[in-house]
Amino acid sequence: MYDAQLKVQLPRALLSLRLGVFIVMLMWTLDKFVNPSHATGIFANFYGIERLGEALIFAVAALELALVLAFVAGVAKRLTYGAILLLHGASTLASWNYYLGFDNMLFFAAWPMFAACYALYILRDADTLMTIKLGKSL
């Protein structure tokens, strides 16, 4: 009984995680298009990358959008889920000084999302609901 229930409910749970991660990543991506100066400030403040031009921010945003759309479609899961895990992991770890104290509580929301990204990556083969399968698994 438990195995049959798990076969139905696990893909549903993974789809919900994928959609939740997608929403956050999509908003971060759209922010780069809508407010490139905000993205420039984030790259400078969190990653020490200064003087990024608007054209480069738009290029990064375009690549990120392609990745996020492939991720939500479940395409090339090893690659796309892994890239999302690495991007969000880098973002989470780059914010380390905001976890010291209680002044920036919203930054702690990054950790459950990081856990969701990890869960999706390690369970990617079980994430089958509403995915697009292209040939050999990447």
BAVEX-300616 format. One line per field, with one value per atom (N, C-alpha, C): x, y, z; residue number from 1; atom name. Coordinates in Angstrom, 2 decimals. Layout:
# BAVEX-300616
x = [X | ...]
y = [Y | ...]
z = [Z | ...]
pos = [NUM | ...]
site = [CA | ...]
***
This chain:
# BAVEX-300616
x = [0.83 | 0.00 | 0.87 | 1.88 | 2.74 | 3.46 | 3.99 | 4.71 | 3.81 | 2.58 | 1.64 | 1.31 | 1.13 | 0.84 | 2.03 | 3.24 | 4.45 | 4.65 | 4.34 | 4.49 | 3.60 | 2.48 | 1.56 | 1.94 | 2.23 | 2.42 | 3.81 | 4.86 | 6.20 | 6.32 | 5.87 | 5.94 | 5.14 | 4.03 | 3.25 | 4.03 | 4.64 | 5.43 | 6.62 | 7.30 | 8.44 | 8.01 | 6.86 | 6.34 | 6.07 | 5.50 | 5.23 | 6.53 | 7.56 | 8.87 | 9.43 | 9.35 | 9.88 | 9.16 | 7.85 | 7.10 | 7.44 | 7.60 | 7.96 | 9.33 | 10.32 | 11.66 | 11.60 | 10.84 | 10.70 | 10.18 | 9.17 | 8.59 | 9.64 | 10.41 | 11.45 | 12.51 | 13.00 | 14.06 | 13.56 | 12.31 | 11.74 | 11.70 | 11.29 | 11.21 | 12.61 | 13.61 | 14.98 | 15.45 | 15.07 | 15.45 | 14.75 | 13.46 | 12.70 | 13.19 | 13.61 | 14.15 | 15.37 | 16.16 | 17.34 | 16.92 | 15.82 | 15.31 | 14.66 | 13.87 | 13.08 | 13.93 | 14.86 | 15.66 | 17.13 | 17.79 | 19.18 | 20.12 | 19.82 | 20.68 | 20.63 | 19.49 | 19.38 | 20.29 | 20.27 | 21.12 | 22.60 | 22.94 | 24.32 | 24.76 | 23.89 | 24.18 | 24.34 | 23.53 | 23.63 | 24.96 | 25.33 | 26.60 | 27.78 | 27.69 | 28.78 | 28.81 | 27.65 | 27.58 | 27.86 | 27.30 | 27.39 | 28.52 | 28.90 | 29.89 | 31.17 | 31.21 | 32.40 | 32.66 | 31.63 | 31.77 | 31.23 | 32.14 | 31.80 | 31.61 | 30.96 | 30.84 | 30.30 | 29.27 | 28.63 | 27.71 | 27.85 | 27.00 | 25.61 | 24.69 | 23.30 | 23.20 | 23.97 | 23.92 | 24.35 | 25.35 | 25.80 | 24.76 | 24.11 | 23.04 | 21.91 | 21.55 | 20.49 | 20.91 | 22.18 | 22.67 | 22.60 | 23.02 | 22.93 | 21.47 | 20.60 | 19.18 | 18.59 | 19.00 | 18.49 | 18.94 | 20.21 | 20.70 | 19.99 | 19.81 | 19.13 | 17.68 | 17.02 | 15.63 | 15.54 | 16.47 | 16.48 | 16.66 | 17.56 | 17.80 | 16.55 | 15.94 | 14.78 | 13.61 | 13.41 | 12.33 | 12.61 | 13.86 | 14.21 | 14.03 | 14.40 | 14.24 | 12.77 | 11.90 | 10.49 | 9.85 | 10.39 | 9.89 | 10.48 | 11.46 | 12.08 | 12.98 | 13.56 | 14.44 | 15.87 | 16.56 | 17.97 | 18.18 | 17.50 | 17.42 | 18.79 | 19.68 | 20.99 | 21.65 | 21.56 | 22.17 | 21.39 | 20.09 | 19.32 | 19.07 | 18.72 | 18.51 | 19.83 | 20.92 | 22.24 | 22.64 | 22.37 | 22.71 | 21.88 | 20.60 | 19.75 | 20.26 | 20.63 | 21.18 | 22.45 | 23.34 | 24.60 | 24.36 | 23.48 | 23.19 | 22.57 | 21.57 | 20.93 | 21.87 | 22.65 | 23.62 | 24.65 | 25.15 | 26.11 | 25.46 | 24.23 | 23.51 | 23.31 | 22.94 | 22.71 | 24.00 | 25.07 | 26.34 | 26.96 | 26.73 | 27.26 | 26.63 | 25.50 | 24.79 | 25.13 | 26.22 | 26.54 | 26.49 | 26.95 | 26.99 | 25.59 | 24.59 | 23.22 | 22.56 | 23.20 | 22.67 | 23.16 | 24.02 | 24.56 | 23.66 | 22.82 | 21.91 | 20.49 | 19.67 | 18.24 | 17.74 | 18.64 | 18.25 | 17.73 | 18.05 | 17.69 | 17.03 | 15.92 | 15.26 | 14.83 | 14.51 | 14.07 | 15.15 | 16.41 | 17.49 | 17.44 | 16.87 | 16.80 | 15.88 | 15.00 | 14.13 | 14.94 | 16.17 | 17.02 | 17.34 | 17.40 | 17.80 | 16.77 | 15.47 | 14.50 | 14.46 | 14.66 | 14.69 | 15.93 | 17.05 | 18.27 | 18.02 | 17.33 | 16.98 | 16.06 | 15.12 | 14.22 | 15.02 | 15.96 | 16.81 | 17.61 | 18.15 | 18.91 | 18.01 | 16.83 | 15.89 | 15.53 | 15.26 | 14.93 | 16.09 | 17.30 | 18.45 | 18.64 | 18.61 | 18.87 | 17.70 | 16.51 | 15.33 | 14.87 | 15.75 | 15.37 | 14.78 | 15.23 | 14.67 | 13.24 | 12.85 | 11.48 | 10.57 | 11.14 | 10.36 | 9.90 | 8.75 | 8.28 | 7.01 | 6.33 | 5.05 | 5.29 | 4.67 | 4.76 | 6.21 | 6.95 | 8.32 | 8.42 | 9.41 | 9.69 | 10.96 | 10.84 | 12.00 | 12.54 | 13.81 | 14.46 | 15.56 | 15.36 | 16.40 | 17.09 | 18.41 | 19.22 | 19.23 | 19.16 | 19.15 | 20.48 | 20.42 | 21.63 | 21.75]
y = [-1.21 | 0.00 | 1.25 | 1.28 | 2.46 | 2.73 | 1.70 | 1.88 | 2.46 | 1.99 | 2.49 | 3.96 | 4.29 | 5.68 | 6.58 | 6.09 | 6.86 | 7.11 | 6.14 | 6.30 | 7.42 | 7.65 | 8.72 | 10.05 | 10.02 | 11.26 | 11.87 | 11.06 | 11.62 | 12.53 | 12.11 | 13.03 | 14.32 | 14.23 | 15.44 | 16.37 | 15.79 | 16.58 | 17.23 | 16.49 | 17.04 | 18.13 | 17.95 | 19.00 | 20.26 | 20.13 | 21.33 | 22.02 | 21.26 | 21.86 | 22.56 | 21.90 | 22.49 | 23.79 | 23.81 | 25.04 | 26.14 | 25.79 | 26.79 | 27.39 | 26.55 | 27.04 | 27.88 | 27.42 | 28.15 | 29.57 | 29.72 | 31.05 | 32.02 | 31.56 | 32.43 | 32.75 | 31.73 | 31.94 | 32.82 | 32.64 | 33.47 | 34.93 | 35.20 | 36.58 | 37.20 | 36.44 | 36.96 | 37.27 | 36.42 | 36.62 | 37.84 | 37.94 | 39.08 | 40.40 | 40.37 | 41.57 | 42.10 | 41.21 | 41.63 | 42.38 | 41.97 | 42.66 | 43.99 | 43.98 | 45.15 | 46.21 | 45.78 | 46.70 | 46.29 | 46.47 | 46.02 | 46.68 | 47.90 | 48.54 | 47.81 | 47.22 | 46.41 | 45.18 | 44.54 | 43.37 | 43.77 | 44.92 | 45.40 | 45.57 | 46.13 | 46.31 | 44.98 | 44.00 | 42.68 | 42.03 | 42.08 | 41.49 | 42.17 | 43.47 | 44.21 | 43.90 | 43.94 | 43.78 | 42.35 | 41.36 | 39.99 | 39.19 | 39.53 | 38.72 | 39.48 | 40.78 | 41.58 | 41.83 | 41.69 | 41.92 | 43.32 | 44.22 | 45.64 | 45.98 | 47.08 | 47.72 | 46.80 | 46.07 | 45.28 | 46.20 | 46.19 | 47.02 | 46.43 | 47.26 | 46.83 | 45.71 | 45.79 | 44.75 | 43.40 | 43.39 | 42.14 | 41.59 | 42.47 | 42.05 | 41.42 | 42.02 | 41.46 | 40.11 | 39.95 | 38.67 | 37.60 | 37.95 | 37.01 | 36.64 | 37.63 | 37.39 | 36.47 | 36.66 | 35.81 | 34.37 | 34.17 | 32.82 | 32.19 | 33.00 | 32.52 | 32.16 | 32.96 | 32.67 | 31.34 | 31.10 | 29.82 | 28.66 | 28.83 | 27.79 | 27.56 | 28.63 | 28.51 | 27.86 | 28.20 | 27.58 | 26.10 | 25.75 | 24.34 | 23.58 | 24.22 | 23.62 | 23.31 | 24.28 | 24.06 | 23.02 | 22.89 | 21.88 | 20.50 | 20.44 | 19.16 | 18.63 | 19.53 | 19.15 | 19.01 | 17.96 | 17.74 | 17.95 | 17.16 | 17.37 | 17.41 | 16.51 | 16.52 | 17.89 | 18.42 | 19.71 | 20.88 | 20.95 | 22.12 | 22.13 | 21.00 | 20.96 | 21.22 | 20.68 | 20.92 | 22.38 | 23.02 | 24.44 | 25.31 | 24.99 | 25.74 | 25.56 | 24.32 | 24.06 | 24.86 | 24.89 | 25.64 | 27.15 | 27.66 | 29.10 | 29.53 | 28.77 | 29.16 | 28.92 | 27.86 | 27.60 | 28.72 | 29.19 | 30.31 | 31.56 | 31.81 | 32.97 | 32.86 | 31.68 | 31.47 | 31.66 | 31.07 | 31.17 | 32.56 | 33.27 | 34.63 | 35.59 | 35.22 | 36.07 | 35.74 | 35.04 | 34.51 | 35.57 | 36.79 | 37.79 | 38.28 | 38.03 | 38.42 | 37.43 | 36.28 | 35.30 | 35.54 | 36.51 | 36.83 | 37.85 | 37.40 | 38.31 | 38.17 | 39.13 | 39.06 | 40.24 | 40.97 | 42.16 | 41.84 | 40.68 | 40.34 | 38.96 | 38.83 | 37.53 | 36.94 | 37.77 | 37.25 | 36.44 | 36.71 | 35.95 | 34.47 | 34.16 | 32.78 | 31.93 | 32.56 | 31.83 | 31.14 | 31.56 | 30.93 | 29.48 | 29.16 | 27.81 | 26.75 | 26.95 | 25.94 | 25.78 | 26.89 | 26.77 | 26.00 | 26.23 | 25.48 | 23.98 | 23.66 | 22.26 | 21.71 | 22.50 | 22.07 | 21.81 | 22.69 | 22.50 | 21.21 | 20.95 | 19.73 | 18.50 | 18.55 | 17.42 | 17.15 | 18.19 | 18.01 | 17.39 | 17.82 | 17.28 | 15.79 | 15.42 | 14.01 | 13.10 | 13.65 | 12.86 | 13.13 | 13.68 | 14.12 | 13.00 | 11.77 | 10.67 | 10.34 | 10.68 | 10.45 | 11.63 | 12.73 | 13.92 | 13.77 | 13.17 | 12.80 | 13.54 | 14.16 | 14.79 | 16.11 | 16.26 | 17.49 | 17.82 | 16.83 | 17.06 | 16.70 | 17.25 | 16.97 | 16.14 | 14.97 | 14.08 | 14.15 | 14.52 | 14.62 | 13.58 | 12.53 | 11.55 | 11.03 | 10.92 | 10.40 | 11.38 | 10.86 | 11.68 | 12.39 | 13.70 | 14.48 | 14.70]
z = [0.00 | 0.00 | 0.00 | 0.86 | 0.97 | -0.34 | -1.01 | -2.27 | -3.35 | -3.43 | -4.44 | -4.17 | -2.92 | -2.55 | -2.86 | -2.57 | -2.82 | -4.32 | -5.15 | -6.60 | -7.14 | -6.50 | -6.92 | -6.27 | -4.98 | -4.24 | -4.39 | -4.56 | -4.70 | -5.93 | -7.11 | -8.26 | -8.03 | -7.33 | -7.03 | -6.11 | -5.09 | -4.14 | -4.85 | -5.71 | -6.43 | -7.41 | -8.06 | -8.93 | -8.13 | -6.94 | -6.13 | -5.74 | -5.40 | -5.10 | -6.33 | -7.49 | -8.72 | -9.06 | -8.92 | -9.21 | -8.22 | -6.95 | -5.95 | -6.21 | -6.51 | -6.83 | -8.11 | -9.09 | -10.35 | -10.13 | -9.31 | -9.07 | -8.53 | -7.55 | -6.98 | -8.03 | -8.71 | -9.71 | -10.86 | -11.25 | -12.32 | -11.90 | -10.68 | -10.22 | -10.15 | -9.70 | -9.68 | -11.10 | -12.04 | -13.44 | -14.02 | -13.82 | -14.36 | -13.76 | -12.51 | -11.87 | -12.63 | -13.17 | -13.94 | -15.21 | -15.83 | -17.02 | -16.66 | -15.59 | -15.21 | -14.52 | -13.70 | -12.90 | -12.93 | -14.07 | -14.18 | -13.18 | -12.74 | -11.75 | -10.40 | -10.08 | -8.87 | -8.99 | -10.13 | -10.37 | -10.29 | -10.85 | -10.79 | -9.35 | -8.52 | -7.10 | -6.37 | -6.72 | -6.09 | -6.45 | -7.74 | -8.16 | -7.45 | -7.28 | -6.62 | -5.12 | -4.47 | -3.01 | -2.55 | -3.25 | -2.77 | -3.39 | -4.62 | -5.33 | -5.66 | -5.34 | -5.60 | -7.07 | -7.91 | -9.35 | -9.65 | -9.94 | -10.13 | -11.61 | -11.84 | -13.15 | -14.26 | -13.96 | -15.02 | -15.80 | -17.09 | -17.93 | -18.07 | -18.49 | -18.66 | -19.69 | -20.77 | -21.80 | -21.23 | -20.37 | -19.77 | -18.79 | -18.06 | -17.15 | -17.95 | -19.09 | -19.93 | -20.50 | -20.86 | -21.37 | -20.29 | -19.08 | -17.95 | -17.71 | -17.74 | -17.51 | -18.59 | -19.83 | -20.92 | -20.74 | -20.38 | -20.13 | -18.94 | -17.91 | -16.70 | -17.01 | -17.85 | -18.22 | -18.97 | -19.89 | -20.61 | -19.63 | -18.67 | -17.67 | -16.81 | -16.35 | -15.46 | -16.19 | -17.46 | -18.24 | -18.49 | -18.79 | -18.97 | -17.65 | -16.55 | -15.23 | -14.93 | -15.12 | -14.79 | -15.71 | -16.93 | -17.86 | -17.58 | -16.70 | -16.38 | -17.48 | -18.26 | -19.37 | -18.85 | -19.30 | -18.95 | -17.45 | -16.67 | -15.21 | -14.52 | -14.88 | -14.22 | -14.41 | -15.60 | -15.92 | -15.33 | -15.61 | -15.17 | -13.67 | -13.08 | -11.64 | -10.92 | -11.47 | -10.88 | -10.96 | -12.09 | -12.25 | -11.30 | -11.16 | -10.22 | -8.79 | -8.43 | -7.10 | -6.88 | -7.85 | -7.71 | -7.65 | -8.51 | -8.49 | -7.16 | -6.73 | -5.48 | -4.30 | -4.36 | -3.29 | -3.18 | -4.32 | -4.31 | -3.74 | -4.12 | -3.61 | -2.09 | -1.63 | -0.21 | 0.59 | 0.11 | 0.82 | 0.72 | -0.37 | -0.52 | 0.47 | 1.02 | 1.97 | 3.42 | 3.66 | 4.98 | 6.08 | 5.80 | 6.86 | 7.26 | 6.41 | 6.76 | 7.72 | 7.93 | 8.86 | 10.28 | 10.46 | 11.77 | 12.44 | 13.31 | 14.00 | 13.51 | 13.88 | 13.61 | 12.78 | 12.15 | 11.39 | 9.99 | 9.46 | 8.08 | 8.03 | 8.69 | 8.82 | 7.48 | 6.49 | 5.20 | 4.50 | 4.80 | 4.17 | 4.57 | 5.72 | 6.16 | 5.28 | 4.52 | 3.59 | 2.49 | 2.31 | 1.30 | 1.65 | 2.94 | 3.35 | 3.01 | 3.28 | 2.85 | 1.33 | 0.61 | -0.85 | -1.29 | -0.63 | -0.93 | -0.69 | 0.39 | 0.68 | -0.41 | -0.89 | -1.97 | -3.25 | -3.56 | -4.74 | -4.63 | -3.44 | -3.20 | -3.36 | -2.74 | -2.83 | -4.29 | -5.04 | -6.46 | -7.22 | -6.91 | -7.63 | -7.33 | -6.05 | -5.74 | -6.09 | -6.21 | -6.57 | -8.01 | -8.83 | -10.18 | -11.03 | -10.85 | -11.64 | -11.25 | -10.03 | -9.58 | -9.90 | -10.35 | -10.70 | -12.15 | -12.33 | -13.67 | -14.10 | -13.18 | -13.49 | -14.22 | -15.38 | -16.19 | -16.54 | -17.01 | -17.46 | -18.95 | -19.59 | -20.99 | -21.05 | -21.64 | -21.74 | -23.17 | -23.27 | -24.57 | -24.67 | -25.41 | -25.66 | -24.43 | -24.51 | -23.41 | -22.24 | -21.03 | -19.83 | -19.62 | -19.36 | -19.07 | -17.58]
pos = [1 | 1 | 1 | 2 | 2 | 2 | 3 | 3 | 3 | 4 | 4 | 4 | 5 | 5 | 5 | 6 | 6 | 6 | 7 | 7 | 7 | 8 | 8 | 8 | 9 | 9 | 9 | 10 | 10 | 10 | 11 | 11 | 11 | 12 | 12 | 12 | 13 | 13 | 13 | 14 | 14 | 14 | 15 | 15 | 15 | 16 | 16 | 16 | 17 | 17 | 17 | 18 | 18 | 18 | 19 | 19 | 19 | 20 | 20 | 20 | 21 | 21 | 21 | 22 | 22 | 22 | 23 | 23 | 23 | 24 | 24 | 24 | 25 | 25 | 25 | 26 | 26 | 26 | 27 | 27 | 27 | 28 | 28 | 28 | 29 | 29 | 29 | 30 | 30 | 30 | 31 | 31 | 31 | 32 | 32 | 32 | 33 | 33 | 33 | 34 | 34 | 34 | 35 | 35 | 35 | 36 | 36 | 36 | 37 | 37 | 37 | 38 | 38 | 38 | 39 | 39 | 39 | 40 | 40 | 40 | 41 | 41 | 41 | 42 | 42 | 42 | 43 | 43 | 43 | 44 | 44 | 44 | 45 | 45 | 45 | 46 | 46 | 46 | 47 | 47 | 47 | 48 | 48 | 48 | 49 | 49 | 49 | 50 | 50 | 50 | 51 | 51 | 51 | 52 | 52 | 52 | 53 | 53 | 53 | 54 | 54 | 54 | 55 | 55 | 55 | 56 | 56 | 56 | 57 | 57 | 57 | 58 | 58 | 58 | 59 | 59 | 59 | 60 | 60 | 60 | 61 | 61 | 61 | 62 | 62 | 62 | 63 | 63 | 63 | 64 | 64 | 64 | 65 | 65 | 65 | 66 | 66 | 66 | 67 | 67 | 67 | 68 | 68 | 68 | 69 | 69 | 69 | 70 | 70 | 70 | 71 | 71 | 71 | 72 | 72 | 72 | 73 | 73 | 73 | 74 | 74 | 74 | 75 | 75 | 75 | 76 | 76 | 76 | 77 | 77 | 77 | 78 | 78 | 78 | 79 | 79 | 79 | 80 | 80 | 80 | 81 | 81 | 81 | 82 | 82 | 82 | 83 | 83 | 83 | 84 | 84 | 84 | 85 | 85 | 85 | 86 | 86 | 86 | 87 | 87 | 87 | 88 | 88 | 88 | 89 | 89 | 89 | 90 | 90 | 90 | 91 | 91 | 91 | 92 | 92 | 92 | 93 | 93 | 93 | 94 | 94 | 94 | 95 | 95 | 95 | 96 | 96 | 96 | 97 | 97 | 97 | 98 | 98 | 98 | 99 | 99 | 99 | 100 | 100 | 100 | 101 | 101 | 101 | 102 | 102 | 102 | 103 | 103 | 103 | 104 | 104 | 104 | 105 | 105 | 105 | 106 | 106 | 106 | 107 | 107 | 107 | 108 | 108 | 108 | 109 | 109 | 109 | 110 | 110 | 110 | 111 | 111 | 111 | 112 | 112 | 112 | 113 | 113 | 113 | 114 | 114 | 114 | 115 | 115 | 115 | 116 | 116 | 116 | 117 | 117 | 117 | 118 | 118 | 118 | 119 | 119 | 119 | 120 | 120 | 120 | 121 | 121 | 121 | 122 | 122 | 122 | 123 | 123 | 123 | 124 | 124 | 124 | 125 | 125 | 125 | 126 | 126 | 126 | 127 | 127 | 127 | 128 | 128 | 128 | 129 | 129 | 129 | 130 | 130 | 130 | 131 | 131 | 131 | 132 | 132 | 132 | 133 | 133 | 133 | 134 | 134 | 134 | 135 | 135 | 135 | 136 | 136 | 136 | 137 | 137 | 137 | 138 | 138 | 138]
site = [N | CA | C | N | CA | C | N | CA | C | N | CA | C | N | CA | C | N | CA | C | N | CA | C | N | CA | C | N | CA | C | N | CA | C | N | CA | C | N | CA | C | N | CA | C | N | CA | C | N | CA | C | N | CA | C | N | CA | C | N | CA | C | N | CA | C | N | CA | C | N | CA | C | N | CA | C | N | CA | C | N | CA | C | N | CA | C | N | CA | C | N | CA | C | N | CA | C | N | CA | C | N | CA | C | N | CA | C | N | CA | C | N | CA | C | N | CA | C | N | CA | C | N | CA | C | N | CA | C | N | CA | C | N | CA | C | N | CA | C | N | CA | C | N | CA | C | N | CA | C | N | CA | C | N | CA | C | N | CA | C | N | CA | C | N | CA | C | N | CA | C | N | CA | C | N | CA | C | N | CA | C | N | CA | C | N | CA | C | N | CA | C | N | CA | C | N | CA | C | N | CA | C | N | CA | C | N | CA | C | N | CA | C | N | CA | C | N | CA | C | N | CA | C | N | CA | C | N | CA | C | N | CA | C | N | CA | C | N | CA | C | N | CA | C | N | CA | C | N | CA | C | N | CA | C | N | CA | C | N | CA | C | N | CA | C | N | CA | C | N | CA | C | N | CA | C | N | CA | C | N | CA | C | N | CA | C | N | CA | C | N | CA | C | N | CA | C | N | CA | C | N | CA | C | N | CA | C | N | CA | C | N | CA | C | N | CA | C | N | CA | C | N | CA | C | N | CA | C | N | CA | C | N | CA | C | N | CA | C | N | CA | C | N | CA | C | N | CA | C | N | CA | C | N | CA | C | N | CA | C | N | CA | C | N | CA | C | N | CA | C | N | CA | C | N | CA | C | N | CA | C | N | CA | C | N | CA | C | N | CA | C | N | CA | C | N | CA | C | N | CA | C | N | CA | C | N | CA | C | N | CA | C | N | CA | C | N | CA | C | N | CA | C | N | CA | C | N | CA | C | N | CA | C | N | CA | C | N | CA | C | N | CA | C | N | CA | C | N | CA | C | N | CA | C | N | CA | C | N | CA | C | N | CA | C | N | CA | C | N | CA | C | N | CA | C | N | CA | C | N | CA | C]
***
